[in-house]
Amino acid sequence: MPIIRYFIFVGGLLLALLFAVDRYLPVRVERAGPSDPARPSTGSPQGERFR
């Protein structure tokens, strides 16, 4: 069935392209901003409620 071969070929090509792009593009590094020692970073705001 030609349609199944088409999807396998295009899927494999896209997967190979994904790996190639991952290999050759630089990785972005997030830089940490200045931290305020008076306010501890807990990951969730202390005074806000979840709705």
C-alpha positions in Angstrom: 0.0 0.0 0.0 1.7 3.2 -1.2 0.0 5.5 1.4 1.5 3.5 4.3 5.0 3.6 2.7 4.5 7.4 2.2 3.7 7.9 5.9 6.6 5.8 7.0 9.0 7.6 4.7 7.9 11.1 5.7 7.7 10.2 9.4 11.3 8.8 9.2 12.5 11.9 7.3 10.9 14.2 9.9 12.4 12.3 12.7 15.9 12.4 11.1 15.5 16.1 10.6 14.5 16.6 14.2 17.7 14.8 15.3 19.8 16.7 12.9 18.5 20.1 14.1 18.9 19.0 17.7 22.5 18.1 17.0 23.6 21.2 15.2 21.6 24.1 16.8 23.1 25.6 20.0 21.3 25.0 23.3 19.8 28.1 25.0 21.0 28.6 28.5 18.7 30.5 30.8 20.6 32.9 33.0 19.5 33.4 36.6 18.6 36.9 37.5 19.6 38.6 40.7 17.9 37.0 43.7 16.5 39.0 46.6 17.6 37.4 49.9 14.7 39.0 51.7 12.2 37.0 49.6 12.8 33.3 49.5 11.9 31.6 46.2 9.4 28.8 46.9 8.0 28.4 43.5 4.5 29.5 44.4 3.4 32.9 45.7 2.6 32.9 49.4 -0.2 35.5 49.4 -2.2 34.3 46.3 -4.9 31.7 46.2 -5.4 29.3 43.4 -8.8 29.7 41.7 
